[in-house]
Structures are given as structure tokens and as C-alpha cells.
Amino acid sequence: MSEDGKPAEEHGSEVVRASSQFLGHGMTFAASVALFGWIGFKIGARFGAESLLMLVGMLLGGAVGFYNLYVQVVIRRREEQGSEETDDD
């Protein structure tokens, strides 16, 4: 048994679940930056400004990825905690 009274096997599965959740957030962020950078590069190729529009696309992708991360980690957790508090009433 671990310190919090749960079997070690349960504790290990919680760690795997939490780490895979955050790995998913990181992959989503990286994919967003890469996708928007690629789109910026392709649009820039038409106008002769590949590097500039790729950089703008990557910054936009970073902003979108960060917003998605913020929504997933902060806002949804608040909503889940709020629903748990109302369930206790």
C-alpha cells in the first residue's frame, strides 16, 4: 500500500493517466504550431514571403495552442470542480 492508503497498482495507473493526459496537451500544442507554420509557409510561397508568413503562422499556432491548453487545464477543471460541489448539495 502507498502512503495515501491506495494500493501501489492504483497509484501507478493514476500516474500513467495523468502523464498521458499532459502528453496529449503537449502534442496538441506542438501540432498546432506546426500546422499553422506550414499553412503560413504555403501561403507565403504564393506571395514570396515564406519565412515571414511562416513565422506569423507559428506565432498564431502558438497562441491557438496555448488557448486550447488553457481551456483544457484551467477552465474545464473549474467546471468539473463546480459540478462536484453542486452534486454534494
DSSP file (Angstrom, degrees, kcal/mol; ACC not computed):
  #  RESIDUE AA STRUCTURE BP1 BP2  ACC     N-H-->O    O-->H-N    N-H-->O    O-->H-N    TCO  KAPPA ALPHA  PHI   PSI    X-CA   Y-CA   Z-CA
    1    1 A M              0   0    0      0, 0.0     2,-0.1     0, 0.0     5,-0.0   0.000 360.0 360.0 360.0 145.7    0.0    0.0    0.0
    2    2 A S    >   -     0   0    0      4,-2.7     3,-1.5     1,-0.1     6,-0.0  -0.279 360.0 -90.1 -87.4 180.0    1.2    3.5   -0.7
    3    3 A E  T 3  S+     0   0    0      1,-0.3    -1,-0.1     2,-0.1     0, 0.0   0.813 122.8  55.1 -63.5 -32.8    1.1    6.4    1.8
    4    4 A D  T 3  S-     0   0    0      2,-0.1    -1,-0.3     1,-0.1     0, 0.0   0.318 119.7-103.3 -88.2  10.7   -2.4    7.6    0.9
    5    5 A G  S <  S+     0   0    0     -3,-1.5    -2,-0.1     1,-0.3    -1,-0.1   0.459  83.9 120.3  88.2   0.8   -4.0    4.2    1.5
    6    6 A K  S    S-     0   0    0      1,-0.1    -4,-2.7     2,-0.0    -1,-0.3  -0.725  72.2 -99.7 -96.2 147.6   -4.3    3.2   -2.1
    7    7 A P     >  -     0   0    0      0, 0.0     4,-2.0     0, 0.0     3,-0.4  -0.311  31.7-116.9 -60.4 150.7   -2.7    0.1   -3.5
    8    8 A A  H  > S+     0   0    0      1,-0.2     4,-2.2     2,-0.2     5,-0.1   0.820 114.4  59.0 -60.2 -32.4    0.5    0.8   -5.4
    9    9 A E  H  > S+     0   0    0      2,-0.2     4,-1.8     1,-0.2    -1,-0.2   0.904 106.3  46.7 -65.6 -41.6   -1.1   -0.6   -8.6
   10   10 A E  H  > S+     0   0    0     -3,-0.4     4,-1.9     2,-0.2    -2,-0.2   0.907 111.3  51.9 -65.2 -41.8   -3.9    2.0   -8.4
   11   11 A H  H  X S+     0   0    0     -4,-2.0     4,-1.9     1,-0.2    -2,-0.2   0.899 108.6  51.5 -62.2 -40.9   -1.4    4.8   -7.8
   12   12 A G  H  X S+     0   0    0     -4,-2.2     4,-2.1     1,-0.2    -1,-0.2   0.883 108.3  50.5 -63.9 -39.4    0.7    3.7  -10.8
   13   13 A S  H  X S+     0   0    0     -4,-1.8     4,-2.3     1,-0.2    -1,-0.2   0.843 108.0  53.3 -69.6 -31.7   -2.4    3.8  -13.1
   14   14 A E  H  X S+     0   0    0     -4,-1.9     4,-2.6     2,-0.2    -1,-0.2   0.897 108.8  49.8 -66.4 -39.8   -3.3    7.3  -11.9
   15   15 A V  H  X S+     0   0    0     -4,-1.9     4,-2.6     2,-0.2     5,-0.2   0.917 111.5  48.0 -64.7 -43.5    0.3    8.5  -12.7
   16   16 A V  H  X S+     0   0    0     -4,-2.1     4,-2.4     2,-0.2     5,-0.2   0.915 112.6  49.1 -63.8 -42.9    0.1    6.9  -16.2
   17   17 A R  H  X S+     0   0    0     -4,-2.3     4,-1.9     2,-0.2    -2,-0.2   0.931 114.0  45.0 -62.5 -46.4   -3.4    8.5  -16.8
   18   18 A A  H  X S+     0   0    0     -4,-2.6     4,-2.0     1,-0.2    -2,-0.2   0.910 114.5  48.1 -66.2 -42.3   -2.2   12.0  -15.7
   19   19 A S  H  X S+     0   0    0     -4,-2.6     4,-2.2     1,-0.2    -1,-0.2   0.885 111.3  50.0 -68.4 -36.8    1.0   11.8  -17.6
   20   20 A S  H  X S+     0   0    0     -4,-2.4     4,-1.9    -5,-0.2    -1,-0.2   0.859 108.5  54.2 -69.3 -32.6   -0.7   10.7  -20.8
   21   21 A Q  H  X S+     0   0    0     -4,-1.9     4,-1.6    -5,-0.2    -2,-0.2   0.936 112.4  42.6 -63.3 -45.9   -3.3   13.5  -20.4
   22   22 A F  H  X S+     0   0    0     -4,-2.0     4,-2.1     2,-0.2    -2,-0.2   0.811 110.1  56.3 -74.6 -28.8   -0.5   16.1  -20.3
   23   23 A L  H  X S+     0   0    0     -4,-2.2     4,-2.4     2,-0.2    -1,-0.2   0.887 106.3  52.5 -64.0 -37.8    1.5   14.4  -23.1
   24   24 A G  H  X S+     0   0    0     -4,-1.9     4,-2.2     2,-0.2    -2,-0.2   0.888 107.2  51.2 -63.5 -39.6   -1.7   14.8  -25.2
   25   25 A H  H  X S+     0   0    0     -4,-1.6     4,-2.2     2,-0.2    -2,-0.2   0.914 111.2  48.3 -63.3 -42.2   -1.8   18.5  -24.3
   26   26 A G  H  X S+     0   0    0     -4,-2.1     4,-2.5     1,-0.2    -2,-0.2   0.898 111.3  49.3 -65.5 -40.7    1.8   18.9  -25.4
   27   27 A M  H  X S+     0   0    0     -4,-2.4     4,-2.6     2,-0.2    -1,-0.2   0.885 110.1  51.3 -66.1 -38.3    1.3   17.1  -28.6
   28   28 A T  H  X S+     0   0    0     -4,-2.2     4,-2.1     2,-0.2    -2,-0.2   0.914 111.0  48.6 -63.5 -42.3   -1.8   19.2  -29.4
   29   29 A F  H  X S+     0   0    0     -4,-2.2     4,-2.1     2,-0.2    -2,-0.2   0.939 113.7  45.9 -62.4 -47.6    0.2   22.4  -28.8
   30   30 A A  H  X S+     0   0    0     -4,-2.5     4,-2.5     1,-0.2    -2,-0.2   0.892 112.3  50.8 -64.4 -39.8    3.1   21.2  -31.0
   31   31 A A  H  X S+     0   0    0     -4,-2.6     4,-2.9     2,-0.2     5,-0.2   0.878 108.6  52.7 -65.6 -37.0    0.8   20.1  -33.7
   32   32 A S  H  X S+     0   0    0     -4,-2.1     4,-2.4     2,-0.2     5,-0.3   0.931 111.3  45.4 -63.9 -46.0   -1.0   23.5  -33.7
   33   33 A V  H  X S+     0   0    0     -4,-2.1     4,-2.1    28,-0.2    28,-0.2   0.927 116.2  46.4 -63.2 -44.8    2.3   25.3  -34.1
   34   34 A A  H  X S+     0   0    0     -4,-2.5     4,-2.4     2,-0.2    -2,-0.2   0.917 113.6  47.8 -65.4 -43.6    3.5   23.0  -36.8
   35   35 A L  H  X S+     0   0    0     -4,-2.9     4,-2.5     2,-0.2    -2,-0.2   0.939 114.6  44.3 -65.0 -47.5    0.2   23.1  -38.7
   36   36 A F  H  X S+     0   0    0     -4,-2.4     4,-2.5    -5,-0.2    22,-0.2   0.861 113.1  52.8 -67.4 -33.4   -0.1   26.9  -38.6
   37   37 A G  H  X S+     0   0    0     -4,-2.1     4,-2.3    20,-0.3    -1,-0.2   0.909 110.3  47.8 -64.7 -41.7    3.5   27.3  -39.5
   38   38 A W  H  X S+     0   0    0     -4,-2.4     4,-2.6     2,-0.2    -2,-0.2   0.913 111.8  49.4 -64.7 -42.8    3.0   25.0  -42.6
   39   39 A I  H  X S+     0   0    0     -4,-2.5     4,-2.5     1,-0.2     5,-0.2   0.922 111.5  49.5 -62.0 -43.3   -0.1   26.9  -43.6
   40   40 A G  H  X S+     0   0    0     -4,-2.5     4,-2.5     1,-0.2    14,-0.3   0.884 110.6  50.7 -61.7 -38.8    1.9   30.2  -43.3
   41   41 A F  H  X S+     0   0    0     -4,-2.3     4,-1.9    12,-0.2    -2,-0.2   0.923 111.1  47.6 -64.0 -44.9    4.7   28.8  -45.3
   42   42 A K  H  X S+     0   0    0     -4,-2.6     4,-0.9     2,-0.2    -2,-0.2   0.902 115.1  45.0 -65.0 -41.4    2.4   27.6  -48.1
   43   43 A I  H >X S+     0   0    0     -4,-2.5     4,-0.9     1,-0.2     3,-0.7   0.909 112.5  52.6 -67.6 -40.1    0.6   31.0  -48.2
   44   44 A G  H 3X>S+     0   0    0     -4,-2.5     5,-2.3     1,-0.2     4,-1.4   0.812  99.6  63.1 -65.0 -30.1    3.9   32.8  -48.1
   45   45 A A  H 3<5S+     0   0    0     -4,-1.9    -1,-0.2     1,-0.2    -2,-0.2   0.835 101.1  52.5 -64.0 -31.1    5.2   30.8  -51.0
   46   46 A R  H <<5S+     0   0    0     -4,-0.9    -1,-0.2    -3,-0.7    -2,-0.2   0.819 118.7  35.1 -71.7 -30.5    2.5   32.3  -53.2
   47   47 A F  H  <5S-     0   0    0     -4,-0.9    -2,-0.2    -3,-0.3    -1,-0.2   0.440 111.7-111.8-106.0  -1.1    3.5   35.9  -52.2
   48   48 A G  T  <5S+     0   0    0     -4,-1.4    -3,-0.2    -5,-0.1    -4,-0.1   0.738  91.2 103.1  79.5  23.1    7.3   35.4  -51.9
   49   49 A A     >< +     0   0    0     -5,-2.3     4,-2.4    -6,-0.1     5,-0.3  -0.380  33.2 148.9-131.9  55.1    7.4   35.8  -48.2
   50   50 A E  H  > S+     0   0    0     -6,-0.4     4,-2.3     1,-0.2     5,-0.2   0.930  72.7  43.8 -57.9 -51.6    7.8   32.3  -46.9
   51   51 A S  H  > S+     0   0    0      2,-0.2     4,-2.1     1,-0.2    -1,-0.2   0.887 114.9  48.5 -67.5 -38.7    9.8   32.9  -43.8
   52   52 A L  H  > S+     0   0    0      2,-0.2     4,-2.3     1,-0.2    -1,-0.2   0.955 116.5  40.8 -66.9 -49.3    7.7   35.9  -42.6
   53   53 A L  H  X S+     0   0    0     -4,-2.4     4,-2.4     1,-0.2   -12,-0.2   0.802 112.7  55.7 -72.3 -27.1    4.4   34.3  -43.0
   54   54 A M  H  X S+     0   0    0     -4,-2.3     4,-2.5    -5,-0.3    -1,-0.2   0.921 109.3  47.4 -67.1 -41.8    5.7   31.0  -41.6
   55   55 A L  H  X S+     0   0    0     -4,-2.1     4,-2.4     2,-0.2    -2,-0.2   0.915 112.6  48.7 -63.2 -43.5    6.8   32.9  -38.5
   56   56 A V  H  X S+     0   0    0     -4,-2.3     4,-2.5     1,-0.2    -2,-0.2   0.914 111.9  50.1 -62.4 -42.3    3.4   34.6  -38.3
   57   57 A G  H  X S+     0   0    0     -4,-2.4     4,-2.8     1,-0.2   -20,-0.3   0.898 110.0  49.7 -62.9 -41.0    1.7   31.3  -38.7
   58   58 A M  H  X S+     0   0    0     -4,-2.5     4,-2.4   -22,-0.2    -1,-0.2   0.895 111.4  48.7 -66.3 -39.3    3.8   29.7  -36.0
   59   59 A L  H  X S+     0   0    0     -4,-2.4     4,-2.1     2,-0.2    -2,-0.2   0.909 113.3  47.3 -65.0 -41.4    3.0   32.6  -33.6
   60   60 A L  H  X S+     0   0    0     -4,-2.5     4,-2.6     2,-0.2    -2,-0.2   0.914 111.8  50.5 -65.2 -42.2   -0.7   32.3  -34.4
   61   61 A G  H  X S+     0   0    0     -4,-2.8     4,-2.9     1,-0.2   -28,-0.2   0.886 109.2  51.7 -61.8 -39.2   -0.5   28.5  -33.9
   62   62 A G  H  X S+     0   0    0     -4,-2.4     4,-2.5     2,-0.2    -1,-0.2   0.895 110.3  48.4 -63.4 -40.5    1.3   29.0  -30.6
   63   63 A A  H  X S+     0   0    0     -4,-2.1     4,-2.3     2,-0.2    -2,-0.2   0.921 114.2  45.4 -66.0 -43.7   -1.5   31.4  -29.5
   64   64 A V  H  X S+     0   0    0     -4,-2.6     4,-2.3     2,-0.2    -2,-0.2   0.911 114.4  49.0 -65.6 -42.2   -4.2   29.0  -30.5
   65   65 A G  H  X S+     0   0    0     -4,-2.9     4,-2.3     2,-0.2    -2,-0.2   0.895 111.8  48.6 -64.4 -40.6   -2.4   26.0  -28.9
   66   66 A F  H  X S+     0   0    0     -4,-2.5     4,-2.7     2,-0.2    -2,-0.2   0.899 110.4  51.3 -67.1 -39.8   -1.9   28.0  -25.7
   67   67 A Y  H  X S+     0   0    0     -4,-2.3     4,-2.5     2,-0.2    -2,-0.2   0.926 111.0  48.2 -62.1 -43.5   -5.6   29.0  -25.6
   68   68 A N  H  X S+     0   0    0     -4,-2.3     4,-2.5     1,-0.2    -2,-0.2   0.912 112.0  49.5 -62.4 -42.4   -6.6   25.3  -26.1
   69   69 A L  H  X S+     0   0    0     -4,-2.3     4,-2.7     2,-0.2     5,-0.3   0.910 110.8  50.1 -61.9 -43.2   -4.2   24.3  -23.3
   70   70 A Y  H  X>S+     0   0    0     -4,-2.7     4,-2.4     1,-0.2     5,-1.4   0.913 111.4  48.1 -62.4 -44.0   -5.7   27.0  -21.0
   71   71 A V  I  <>S+     0   0    0     -4,-2.5     5,-2.3     3,-0.2     6,-0.2   0.928 115.6  44.6 -62.8 -45.0   -9.2   25.9  -21.7
   72   72 A Q  I  <5S+     0   0    0     -4,-2.5    -2,-0.2    -5,-0.2     5,-0.2   0.914 123.5  32.6 -67.0 -43.6   -8.4   22.2  -21.1
   73   73 A V  I  <5S+     0   0    0     -4,-2.7    -3,-0.2    -5,-0.2    -2,-0.2   0.896 131.9  21.4 -85.7 -41.6   -6.3   22.7  -18.0
   74   74 A V  I  X5S+     0   0    0     -4,-2.4     4,-2.0    -5,-0.3    -3,-0.2   0.935 124.7  38.7 -95.9 -56.7   -7.9   25.7  -16.2
   75   75 A I  I  ><S+     0   0    0     -5,-1.4     4,-2.3     1,-0.2     5,-0.2   0.929 117.4  46.9 -69.6 -46.6  -11.5   26.3  -17.3
   76   76 A R  H  ><S+     0   0    0     -5,-2.3     4,-2.4     1,-0.2    -1,-0.2   0.864 111.4  53.0 -65.0 -33.8  -12.6   22.6  -17.6
   77   77 A R  H  > S+     0   0    0     -6,-0.2     4,-2.5     2,-0.2    -1,-0.2   0.908 108.8  49.8 -66.0 -40.6  -11.1   21.8  -14.2
   78   78 A R  H  X S+     0   0    0     -4,-2.0     4,-2.5     2,-0.2    -2,-0.2   0.923 111.6  48.6 -61.9 -43.0  -13.0   24.7  -12.7
   79   79 A E  H  X S+     0   0    0     -4,-2.3     4,-2.3     2,-0.2    -2,-0.2   0.906 111.7  49.1 -63.6 -41.2  -16.2   23.5  -14.3
   80   80 A E  H  X S+     0   0    0     -4,-2.4     4,-1.7     2,-0.2    -2,-0.2   0.905 112.6  47.3 -65.3 -41.0  -15.6   19.9  -13.1
   81   81 A Q  H  X S+     0   0    0     -4,-2.5     4,-1.9     2,-0.2    -2,-0.2   0.881 111.4  51.8 -67.1 -37.8  -14.9   21.2   -9.5
   82   82 A G  H  X S+     0   0    0     -4,-2.5     4,-1.8     1,-0.2    -2,-0.2   0.891 109.5  48.8 -65.2 -39.9  -18.1   23.4   -9.7
   83   83 A S  H  X S+     0   0    0     -4,-2.3     4,-1.6     1,-0.2    -1,-0.2   0.836 109.4  53.2 -70.6 -31.1  -20.2   20.4  -10.7
   84   84 A E  H  X S+     0   0    0     -4,-1.7     4,-1.2     2,-0.2    -1,-0.2   0.879 107.9  50.9 -68.2 -37.5  -18.8   18.3   -7.9
   85   85 A E  H  X S+     0   0    0     -4,-1.9     4,-0.6     1,-0.2    -2,-0.2   0.888 111.2  47.1 -67.9 -38.1  -19.7   21.0   -5.4
   86   86 A T  H >< S+     0   0    0     -4,-1.8     3,-0.5     1,-0.2    -1,-0.2   0.813 107.2  58.0 -73.8 -27.8  -23.3   21.2   -6.6
   87   87 A D  H 3< S+     0   0    0     -4,-1.6    -1,-0.2     1,-0.2    -2,-0.2   0.810  99.6  59.0 -67.5 -29.0  -23.5   17.4   -6.6
   88   88 A D  H 3<        0   0    0     -4,-1.2    -1,-0.2     1,-0.2    -2,-0.2   0.725 360.0 360.0 -73.2 -21.1  -22.7   17.3   -2.9
   89   89 A D    <<        0   0    0     -4,-0.6    -1,-0.2    -3,-0.5    -2,-0.1   0.491 360.0 360.0 -69.6 360.0  -25.7   19.5   -2.0
